[in-house]
Amino acid sequence: MSASSIKIAVVTTTIYVPKCLDDYFANAVTYGHSDTLFVVTGDTKTPAEAKSFCNEASARHGVKCVFMDVEDQKAYMVKVPTRICGLLFCILQQICSILSLTCTCRGAAFSVAM
């Protein structure tokens, strides 16, 4: 695989309006990584304005940002076969084991505790 074919994504969760992403977007553009995909997953505590903030900031900087609120996540997971969810959970368990973290699963929702 050549360096030019490598794609980068930054994935994060938030329970706030993720204002720090404004600086991340600017940094990506400044250092020639405007093709980076940013994915933000909200929580039940995440305010509704988080989605509009992400959309406006990504448009302002010219980077792609996908914000998924809880309903978007549920709709997406309906499309993912159960086997893939099980495989992802196994991988997550292995990573947590290596890092001495606790990993739990509730249906298709995974959580990691430090």
Buried (B, 14 or more C-beta within 10 A) or exposed (E): EEEEEEEEEBEEEBEEBBEEBBEBBBEBBEEEEEEBBBBBBBEEEBEEEBBEBBEEBBEEBEBBBBBBBBEBBEEEBEEEEEEEBEEBBEEBBEEBEEEEEEBEBEEBEBEEEE
